[in-house]
Amino acid sequence: MKILSVILWTPVLGALLTACVPAQRPRTVRAIALCAATVTLMLAFSLPFSFDTASSELQFFERRTWNPAMGSFYALGVDGFSLPMVLLSSLLSLVAMVASATIRRNVKGYYIWLLALEFGMLGVFMAQDWALFYVFWEMTLIPLFFLIDLWGGPYRHKASLNFVLYTMGGSVFMLLALLAVYKASPENSTAMDSMIGAARGLPPGAQLMIFLGLLLGFGVKMPIFPIHGWLPLAHVEAPSPVSILLSGALLKMGAYGLIRSCEMLPGAALELQPWLLGIALISVVYGGLIAWRQTDLKAMIAYSSISHMGLVLFGIASLNTTGLLGATLQMSAHGLVGGALFLLVGLLYERTHTREVGDYSSLIKVTPRFAALTTLTLLAAIGLPGSLSFVAELHALIGGIQRFGWWTLLLSIGIIVSATYAFRTIGKLFTGPVRPAMATVQDLRPVELLVAGALVGGILGFGVAPGMPLELVTASVARLSAIF
């Protein structure tokens, strides 16, 4: 078994071992799940050491016949687009499990579903066959539904149902689009390389319709305006550890799928470029404005995610090297920032049982470690110089100016709005007199400080020295941008 298969199936092995443990032994269940996630992370983080950054080709590739009648394969591989997402998914899965220490009800089922979710996410980013990709894509739906529906907040049933309906609705369009390409494939194969050739040989009108179907399917998961309705409620009602994965990794599945769609249908992507630009700008400004009006911390982070993913779409829409570099870097940056914010807000909620920003005041005096990490993360979210978000935004802006000219200035509105809600939140949380109800809030414990510090350290470390993330993605980005 090759390395990608070992990484992919380790969470499944962990879930099977967890299922064998009696439910009355939650500590053992948690230990097994943490071990599985840790091993997965260690194996994933070994990949960059043998990854050839000068090559744009698939690496660690493996392929076995899966369904001969359909021409589908169990094909795994990573390139500069997918490897960072594999690293991010494995990291945030472990962070989510560490943050799940407060789960007390049906602990066994909870960790099994978390491991199943990690399996699905890794599969999406590793799959090199569209049929396999679609199976993994749909596979993430099931554990997320149960994690929200069984362990979520008061409106968890509505949130989980909304999530399922939106995602399945988008998946129908994606499936129809993929079937249309498969039908046109002379090789009758769902392998990604085969379907790229088939898709590019279709008439322009057919390519356009197929791309629109894929855009709907992937746009729901990103999400982009106006098909984002499931996200705020899902974030607010989901347990905070699940929100870490939802914001940090699952939204990136949509952006990753859209990048693969542009590679498969470059003509349609160019035709729809002005529309992609418009949707991106609206998403950036709309998400920031709605986040500004939120008083619930999780709702604020949820709407800010729409704005940040709008920036990813903006970079993709540029279809040039610099803009695509910005998009791929922003995917990683937002994964770390969103994961850190939901982790910190979840830890604060465990202590105070409120997420209303107006209920807090001068926490910097009571919880200085929490205040420092939260302030750094919020500043990174708006592109603090020295953070990975700044590097990503700078590349996206330069790429946008190269492609769209002065239209890119509209993006500055969203950046200004983002700065406004970030500074407002910092002021509400950490300044003013200490409220009596907040005077005894406990600061971050050593393990919590280590986990949150690792995420914030990654945001700042890769911002100061962005060489490694840039090296990972540059060759693949150059290959894609050369098509246009």
LUMMI-455214 format. One record per residue (C-alpha): residue number from 1; x, y, z. Coordinates in Angstrom, 3 decimals. Each point is the difference from the previous one (the first is absolute). Example, Ala and Ser with C-alpha at 12.3 -4.5 7.8 and 13.67 -1.06 7.14 Angstrom:
# residues 2
(1, (12.300, -4.500, 7.800));
(2, (1.370, 3.440, -0.660));
# end
This chain:
# residues 484
(1, (0.000, 0.000, 0.000));
(2, (1.428, 3.365, -1.054));
(3, (0.308, 3.053, 2.210));
(4, (-3.180, 1.802, -1.119));
(5, (-2.114, -3.091, 0.608));
(6, (1.566, -0.409, 3.437));
(7, (-0.838, 3.615, 0.854));
(8, (-3.507, -0.301, -1.425));
(9, (-0.949, -3.214, 1.773));
(10, (1.584, 0.710, 3.393));
(11, (-3.116, 1.909, 1.205));
(12, (-2.141, -2.962, -1.098));
(13, (2.171, -2.363, 2.020));
(14, (-0.340, 2.361, 2.947));
(15, (-3.780, 0.055, -0.390));
(16, (-0.162, -3.813, -0.129));
(17, (2.140, -0.316, 3.132));
(18, (-2.130, 2.628, 1.719));
(19, (-3.142, -1.928, -0.911));
(20, (1.383, -3.056, 1.795));
(21, (0.398, 1.860, 3.301));
(22, (-2.950, -0.064, 2.442));
(23, (-1.853, 3.303, 0.162));
(24, (0.546, 0.028, 3.766));
(25, (3.734, 0.685, -0.550));
(26, (0.029, 3.526, -1.489));
(27, (3.645, 0.633, 0.914));
(28, (1.106, -3.023, -2.020));
(29, (-2.193, 1.100, -2.896));
(30, (1.520, 3.462, 0.059));
(31, (3.548, -1.379, 0.256));
(32, (-0.443, -2.262, -3.045));
(33, (-1.517, 2.811, -2.074));
(34, (2.792, 2.377, 0.969));
(35, (2.624, -2.623, -0.859));
(36, (-1.550, -0.599, -3.426));
(37, (-0.143, 3.736, -0.736));
(38, (3.570, 0.485, 1.248));
(39, (1.364, -2.814, -2.179));
(40, (-1.889, 1.408, -2.994));
(41, (1.479, 3.434, 0.642));
(42, (3.547, -1.327, 0.364));
(43, (-0.269, -1.997, -3.223));
(44, (-1.497, 2.953, -1.862));
(45, (2.725, 2.343, 1.223));
(46, (2.627, -2.406, -1.314));
(47, (-1.213, 0.582, -3.580));
(48, (1.582, 3.445, -0.610));
(49, (3.456, -1.395, 0.762));
(50, (-0.166, -2.270, -3.063));
(51, (-2.205, 2.272, -2.136));
(52, (1.733, 1.394, -3.086));
(53, (-0.970, 3.674, 0.053));
(54, (1.475, 0.551, -3.466));
(55, (-2.470, -2.440, -1.575));
(56, (-3.598, 0.827, -0.848));
(57, (-0.895, -3.645, -0.553));
(58, (-1.922, -2.246, 2.378));
(59, (2.177, -1.555, 2.667));
(60, (-0.361, -3.058, 2.253));
(61, (-2.386, -1.218, -2.703));
(62, (-1.687, -3.383, 0.293));
(63, (-2.742, -1.510, -2.118));
(64, (-2.044, -3.177, 0.068));
(65, (-3.056, -0.988, -1.986));
(66, (-3.104, 0.608, 2.088));
(67, (-2.996, -0.483, -2.317));
(68, (1.027, -1.406, -3.410));
(69, (-3.498, 0.320, -1.450));
(70, (-0.034, 3.723, 0.710));
(71, (3.682, 0.591, -0.657));
(72, (0.594, 1.388, 3.472));
(73, (3.124, -0.392, 2.095));
(74, (1.187, 0.139, 3.570));
(75, (2.513, 2.683, -0.948));
(76, (1.776, 2.184, 2.542));
(77, (2.587, 2.717, -0.463));
(78, (0.912, 3.501, 1.135));
(79, (1.404, 3.097, -1.644));
(80, (0.572, 3.564, 1.152));
(81, (-3.727, 0.671, 0.273));
(82, (-0.942, -3.067, 2.008));
(83, (3.018, -0.620, 2.246));
(84, (-0.519, 3.151, 2.130));
(85, (-3.637, -1.008, 0.460));
(86, (0.988, -3.504, 1.126));
(87, (2.341, 1.561, 2.566));
(88, (-2.677, 2.458, 1.128));
(89, (-2.708, -2.669, 0.328));
(90, (2.182, -2.323, 2.045));
(91, (1.155, 2.842, 2.272));
(92, (-3.470, 1.397, 0.659));
(93, (-1.437, -3.484, 0.573));
(94, (2.440, -0.494, 2.869));
(95, (-0.719, 3.501, 1.326));
(96, (-3.745, -0.720, -0.078));
(97, (0.471, -3.218, 1.951));
(98, (2.148, 1.694, 2.630));
(99, (-2.675, 2.696, 0.306));
(100, (-2.720, -2.639, 0.501));
(101, (0.958, -0.790, 3.601));
(102, (-3.270, 1.494, 1.259));
(103, (-2.184, -2.384, -2.007));
(104, (-1.735, -2.184, 2.576));
(105, (-2.966, -1.509, -1.841));
(106, (0.515, -3.029, -2.266));
(107, (3.754, 0.582, -0.145));
(108, (0.591, -3.156, -2.006));
(109, (-2.350, 0.957, -2.813));
(110, (1.352, 3.538, -0.078));
(111, (3.611, -1.050, -0.593));
(112, (-0.986, -2.636, -2.559));
(113, (-1.793, 2.668, -2.029));
(114, (2.957, 2.387, 0.330));
(115, (2.368, -2.651, -1.355));
(116, (-2.440, -0.777, -2.817));
(117, (-0.077, 3.695, -0.869));
(118, (3.799, 0.129, -0.126));
(119, (-0.012, -3.024, -2.328));
(120, (-2.427, 1.720, -2.366));
(121, (1.920, 3.277, -0.060));
(122, (3.327, -1.672, -0.702));
(123, (-1.626, -2.057, -2.745));
(124, (-1.320, 3.098, -1.768));
(125, (3.447, 1.591, -0.136));
(126, (1.806, -3.208, -1.005));
(127, (-2.436, -1.441, -2.574));
(128, (1.137, 0.031, -3.639));
(129, (-3.178, -1.552, -1.368));
(130, (-3.213, 2.008, -0.190));
(131, (-2.184, -2.929, 1.087));
(132, (2.208, -0.562, 3.040));
(133, (0.047, 3.745, 0.635));
(134, (-3.800, 0.114, -0.026));
(135, (-0.270, -2.937, 2.410));
(136, (2.313, 1.704, 2.478));
(137, (-1.786, 3.323, -0.531));
(138, (-3.348, -1.521, 0.941));
(139, (1.604, -2.013, 2.790));
(140, (0.805, 3.184, 1.925));
(141, (-3.703, 0.844, 0.064));
(142, (-1.002, -2.914, 2.247));
(143, (2.345, 0.544, 2.969));
(144, (-0.548, 3.763, -0.100));
(145, (-3.764, -0.478, 0.102));
(146, (0.177, -2.196, 3.088));
(147, (2.658, 2.113, 1.738));
(148, (-2.239, 3.070, -0.284));
(149, (-3.319, -1.780, 0.545));
(150, (1.035, -2.014, 3.076));
(151, (2.528, 2.262, 1.738));
(152, (-1.032, 3.466, -1.173));
(153, (-1.870, 2.876, 1.620));
(154, (-3.732, 0.639, 0.511));
(155, (-0.719, 0.398, -3.728));
(156, (2.262, -2.853, -1.065));
(157, (-2.739, -1.908, -1.855));
(158, (-0.790, 2.986, -2.225));
(159, (3.701, 0.676, -0.548));
(160, (0.819, -3.585, -0.978));
(161, (-3.008, -0.189, -2.337));
(162, (0.937, 3.290, -1.674));
(163, (3.531, -1.260, -0.475));
(164, (-1.172, -3.254, -1.584));
(165, (-2.510, 1.654, -2.332));
(166, (2.420, 2.656, -1.249));
(167, (2.882, -2.430, -0.449));
(168, (-2.061, -2.702, -1.677));
(169, (-1.610, 2.578, -2.273));
(170, (3.424, 1.159, -1.137));
(171, (1.233, -3.570, -0.315));
(172, (-2.789, -0.828, -2.455));
(173, (1.230, 2.676, -2.406));
(174, (3.586, -1.142, 0.466));
(175, (-0.935, -3.623, -0.693));
(176, (-1.928, 0.908, -3.158));
(177, (2.959, 2.045, -1.237));
(178, (2.448, -2.841, 0.627));
(179, (-2.303, -2.523, -1.686));
(180, (-0.187, 2.240, -3.077));
(181, (3.796, 0.027, -0.239));
(182, (0.174, -3.756, 0.607));
(183, (-2.495, -0.642, -2.791));
(184, (2.212, 1.963, -2.392));
(185, (3.160, -1.834, 1.014));
(186, (1.175, -2.338, -2.781));
(187, (1.834, -2.096, 2.585));
(188, (-3.134, -0.448, 2.152));
(189, (2.098, 0.825, 3.032));
(190, (-0.537, 2.207, 3.043));
(191, (3.747, 0.504, 0.511));
(192, (0.709, 3.716, 0.315));
(193, (2.593, 0.076, -2.776));
(194, (-2.391, -1.766, -2.390));
(195, (-2.925, 2.286, 0.817));
(196, (2.134, 3.119, -0.486));
(197, (0.560, -0.985, -3.625));
(198, (-3.667, -0.886, -0.480));
(199, (-1.243, 3.269, 1.514));
(200, (2.265, 2.205, -2.107));
(201, (-1.249, -1.713, -3.149));
(202, (-3.633, 0.944, 0.640));
(203, (-1.746, 2.907, -1.780));
(204, (0.383, 3.367, 1.783));
(205, (-3.668, 0.112, 0.987));
(206, (0.172, -3.434, 1.602));
(207, (3.197, 0.946, 1.825));
(208, (-1.712, 3.090, 1.372));
(209, (-2.997, -1.941, 1.337));
(210, (2.241, -2.652, 1.565));
(211, (2.138, 2.655, 1.676));
(212, (-3.117, 1.679, 1.402));
(213, (-1.104, -3.325, 1.478));
(214, (3.393, -0.470, 1.632));
(215, (-0.012, 3.610, 1.217));
(216, (-3.336, -0.558, 1.737));
(217, (1.206, -3.210, 1.606));
(218, (3.280, 1.413, 1.234));
(219, (-1.355, 3.484, 0.681));
(220, (-2.445, -1.307, 2.594));
(221, (2.821, -1.554, 1.993));
(222, (2.370, 3.013, -0.208));
(223, (-2.529, 1.751, 0.476));
(224, (-0.505, 2.964, -2.318));
(225, (-2.803, 2.537, -0.194));
(226, (-2.937, -0.662, -0.387));
(227, (0.177, -3.756, 0.737));
(228, (1.420, 0.349, 3.494));
(229, (-3.214, -0.293, 2.033));
(230, (0.942, -3.209, 1.798));
(231, (3.314, 1.254, 1.406));
(232, (-0.835, 2.480, 2.808));
(233, (-2.522, -2.236, 1.756));
(234, (2.196, -3.078, -0.420));
(235, (2.954, 1.799, 1.591));
(236, (-2.023, 1.427, 2.873));
(237, (-1.674, -3.306, 0.845));
(238, (2.916, -2.370, -0.623));
(239, (2.282, -0.912, 2.904));
(240, (3.053, 2.269, -0.099));
(241, (2.402, -2.862, -0.914));
(242, (-2.212, -0.801, -2.990));
(243, (-0.008, 3.682, -0.984));
(244, (3.808, -0.169, -0.033));
(245, (-0.165, -2.652, -2.727));
(246, (-2.957, 1.568, -1.777));
(247, (1.687, 3.381, -0.372));
(248, (3.602, -1.132, -0.116));
(249, (-0.159, -2.908, -2.436));
(250, (-3.442, -0.758, -1.437));
(251, (-0.539, 3.397, -1.612));
(252, (3.301, -0.512, -1.818));
(253, (-1.438, -3.070, -1.708));
(254, (-2.214, 2.311, -2.052));
(255, (2.880, 2.262, -1.011));
(256, (2.186, -2.995, -0.825));
(257, (-2.741, -1.506, -2.171));
(258, (-0.430, 3.298, -1.834));
(259, (3.736, 0.135, -0.754));
(260, (-0.222, -3.499, -1.483));
(261, (-3.034, 1.124, -2.029));
(262, (1.976, 2.915, -1.467));
(263, (2.720, -2.458, -0.972));
(264, (-2.534, -2.274, -1.692));
(265, (-1.994, 2.764, -1.736));
(266, (2.326, 2.983, -0.562));
(267, (-2.090, 1.423, -2.833));
(268, (-3.137, 0.156, 2.138));
(269, (1.962, 1.484, 2.900));
(270, (1.237, 2.820, -2.249));
(271, (-3.516, 0.559, -1.344));
(272, (-1.426, 0.316, 3.502));
(273, (2.928, 1.981, 1.395));
(274, (-1.949, 3.294, 0.348));
(275, (-2.776, -1.812, 1.850));
(276, (2.479, -1.698, 2.317));
(277, (1.520, 3.413, 0.710));
(278, (-3.414, 1.475, 0.825));
(279, (-0.962, -2.874, 2.309));
(280, (3.377, 0.218, 1.740));
(281, (-0.268, 3.747, 0.640));
(282, (-3.573, -0.297, 1.273));
(283, (0.985, -2.885, 2.284));
(284, (2.932, 1.950, 1.464));
(285, (-2.029, 3.144, 0.728));
(286, (-3.245, -1.734, 0.988));
(287, (1.699, -2.455, 2.346));
(288, (1.924, 2.798, 1.695));
(289, (-3.047, 2.247, 0.424));
(290, (-2.153, -2.762, 1.497));
(291, (2.859, -1.098, 2.273));
(292, (0.257, 3.609, 1.209));
(293, (-3.625, -0.100, 1.191));
(294, (0.285, -3.251, 1.958));
(295, (0.035, -0.108, 3.787));
(296, (0.492, -3.779, 0.216));
(297, (3.704, -0.778, -0.334));
(298, (-0.519, -3.233, -1.955));
(299, (-2.430, 1.693, -2.388));
(300, (2.538, 2.774, -0.562));
(301, (2.737, -2.502, -0.870));
(302, (-2.418, -1.913, -2.245));
(303, (-0.893, 3.061, -2.076));
(304, (3.622, 1.095, -0.114));
(305, (0.735, -3.386, -1.588));
(306, (-2.247, 0.970, -2.919));
(307, (2.110, 3.127, -0.452));
(308, (3.279, -1.910, 0.195));
(309, (-1.165, -2.676, -2.434));
(310, (-1.133, 2.811, -2.296));
(311, (3.646, 1.057, -0.082));
(312, (0.934, -3.567, -0.954));
(313, (-2.520, 0.159, -2.863));
(314, (1.452, 3.367, -1.031));
(315, (3.459, -1.540, -0.280));
(316, (-1.347, -2.962, -1.968));
(317, (-1.937, 2.331, -2.317));
(318, (3.198, 1.835, -0.945));
(319, (1.214, -3.186, -1.725));
(320, (3.591, 1.229, 0.136));
(321, (3.000, -1.193, 1.969));
(322, (0.027, 2.694, 2.675));
(323, (-3.734, -0.104, 0.637));
(324, (-0.110, -3.785, 0.183));
(325, (2.935, 0.072, 2.412));
(326, (-2.032, 2.388, 2.145));
(327, (-3.038, -2.280, -0.127));
(328, (1.904, -3.123, 1.006));
(329, (1.868, 1.816, 2.775));
(330, (-3.258, 1.516, 1.254));
(331, (-1.526, -3.477, 0.210));
(332, (2.760, -1.032, 2.394));
(333, (0.005, 3.325, 1.844));
(334, (-3.736, -0.008, 0.592));
(335, (0.155, -3.634, 1.064));
(336, (2.433, 0.913, 2.771));
(337, (-1.743, 3.274, 0.904));
(338, (-3.516, -1.454, -0.016));
(339, (1.125, -3.057, 1.934));
(340, (1.745, 2.154, 2.616));
(341, (-2.956, 2.371, 0.402));
(342, (-2.560, -2.769, 0.449));
(343, (2.337, -1.786, 2.408));
(344, (0.464, 3.118, 2.136));
(345, (-3.683, 0.966, -0.062));
(346, (-0.953, -3.554, 0.927));
(347, (2.407, -0.005, 2.946));
(348, (-1.379, 3.352, 1.151));
(349, (-3.591, -1.248, -0.274));
(350, (0.836, -3.034, 2.149));
(351, (1.046, 2.386, 2.767));
(352, (-2.682, 2.695, -0.301));
(353, (-2.951, -1.707, -1.766));
(354, (-0.602, 3.061, -2.142));
(355, (1.097, 1.034, -3.474));
(356, (-1.537, 3.496, 0.070));
(357, (2.821, 2.450, -0.551));
(358, (-1.721, 2.579, 2.215));
(359, (0.205, -2.301, 3.021));
(360, (3.782, 0.303, 0.131));
(361, (2.340, 2.763, 1.043));
(362, (3.695, 0.420, 0.828));
(363, (0.845, -3.697, -0.276));
(364, (3.606, 1.015, -0.574));
(365, (0.299, 0.531, 3.764));
(366, (-1.598, -3.345, 0.842));
(367, (1.220, -2.233, -2.837));
(368, (3.140, 1.575, -1.505));
(369, (1.044, -3.129, -1.934));
(370, (-3.436, -0.341, -1.566));
(371, (-0.062, 3.729, -0.788));
(372, (3.407, -0.067, -1.680));
(373, (-0.767, -2.975, -2.258));
(374, (-3.497, 1.227, -0.897));
(375, (1.258, 3.487, -0.848));
(376, (2.764, -1.382, -2.212));
(377, (-2.447, -2.311, -1.782));
(378, (-2.576, 2.749, -0.609));
(379, (2.719, 2.282, -1.346));
(380, (1.270, -2.808, -2.226));
(381, (-3.551, -0.483, -1.277));
(382, (0.059, 3.539, -1.414));
(383, (3.442, -0.408, -1.562));
(384, (2.431, 1.083, 2.699));
(385, (3.452, 0.519, -1.588));
(386, (2.150, -2.884, 1.125));
(387, (-2.856, -2.499, -0.221));
(388, (-0.697, -2.584, -2.700));
(389, (-3.310, 1.781, -0.691));
(390, (1.929, 3.135, -0.975));
(391, (2.145, -1.950, -2.469));
(392, (-3.126, -1.608, -1.473));
(393, (-1.942, 3.268, -0.291));
(394, (2.967, 1.774, -1.559));
(395, (0.346, -2.662, -2.701));
(396, (-3.757, -0.001, -0.648));
(397, (-0.067, 3.806, -0.305));
(398, (2.990, 0.111, -2.363));
(399, (-1.476, -2.808, -2.091));
(400, (-3.320, 1.843, -0.091));
(401, (1.614, 3.256, -1.130));
(402, (1.866, -1.858, -2.745));
(403, (-3.237, -1.543, -1.272));
(404, (-2.823, 2.395, 0.931));
(405, (1.726, 3.347, 0.417));
(406, (-1.704, 2.587, 2.203));
(407, (-2.983, -2.252, 0.723));
(408, (2.247, -1.542, 2.620));
(409, (-0.335, 3.160, 2.098));
(410, (-3.538, -1.107, 0.879));
(411, (1.650, -2.754, 1.993));
(412, (1.355, 2.647, 2.364));
(413, (-3.544, 0.632, 1.256));
(414, (-0.172, -3.537, 1.330));
(415, (3.450, 0.314, 1.576));
(416, (-1.030, 3.226, 1.786));
(417, (-3.221, -1.594, 1.251));
(418, (1.950, -3.019, 1.245));
(419, (2.324, 2.282, 1.938));
(420, (-3.006, 1.723, 1.553));
(421, (-1.633, -3.127, 1.425));
(422, (3.349, -1.412, 1.119));
(423, (0.945, 3.123, 1.968));
(424, (-3.533, 0.295, 1.388));
(425, (0.213, -3.566, 1.300));
(426, (3.427, 0.582, 1.530));
(427, (-1.296, 3.124, 1.731));
(428, (-3.125, -1.703, 1.348));
(429, (1.862, -3.044, 1.288));
(430, (3.114, 1.493, 1.474));
(431, (-0.566, 3.648, 1.001));
(432, (-2.140, 1.740, 2.599));
(433, (-0.701, -0.879, 3.634));
(434, (0.065, -3.614, 1.139));
(435, (-3.543, -1.336, 0.323));
(436, (-0.688, -1.916, 3.221));
(437, (-1.186, -3.047, -1.966));
(438, (3.298, -0.093, -1.901));
(439, (2.354, 0.631, 2.909));
(440, (0.608, -3.699, 0.658));
(441, (0.302, -1.283, -3.584));
(442, (2.886, -2.455, -0.230));
(443, (2.768, 0.705, -2.493));
(444, (1.187, -2.563, -2.550));
(445, (1.305, -3.230, 1.502));
(446, (3.407, -1.316, -1.167));
(447, (-1.426, -2.466, -2.564));
(448, (-2.426, 2.615, -1.345));
(449, (2.809, 2.538, -0.200));
(450, (2.170, -2.491, -1.880));
(451, (-2.685, -0.829, -2.577));
(452, (-1.189, 3.577, -0.552));
(453, (3.586, 1.230, 0.015));
(454, (0.937, -2.511, -2.703));
(455, (-2.716, 1.344, -2.316));
(456, (0.877, 3.636, 0.668));
(457, (3.686, -0.863, -0.343));
(458, (-0.693, -1.491, -3.422));
(459, (-1.902, 3.122, -1.079));
(460, (2.836, 2.303, 1.040));
(461, (2.910, -2.312, -0.790));
(462, (-1.051, -0.599, -3.599));
(463, (-0.805, 3.705, -0.297));
(464, (3.504, 1.062, 0.984));
(465, (1.624, -2.803, -2.023));
(466, (-2.482, -0.993, -2.749));
(467, (2.617, -1.876, -2.005));
(468, (-1.213, -3.509, 0.827));
(469, (-3.717, 0.449, -0.839));
(470, (0.932, 1.920, -3.138));
(471, (2.412, -2.721, -1.118));
(472, (-2.653, -2.685, 0.481));
(473, (-2.554, 1.673, -2.273));
(474, (1.998, 2.008, -2.553));
(475, (0.639, -2.753, -2.562));
(476, (-3.625, -1.172, -0.041));
(477, (-1.283, 3.575, -0.201));
(478, (2.342, 0.726, -2.915));
(479, (-1.253, -3.098, -1.820));
(480, (-3.640, 1.064, 0.418));
(481, (0.498, 3.675, -0.859));
(482, (1.898, -0.972, -3.164));
(483, (-3.261, -1.429, -1.375));
(484, (-1.525, 3.476, -0.051));
# end
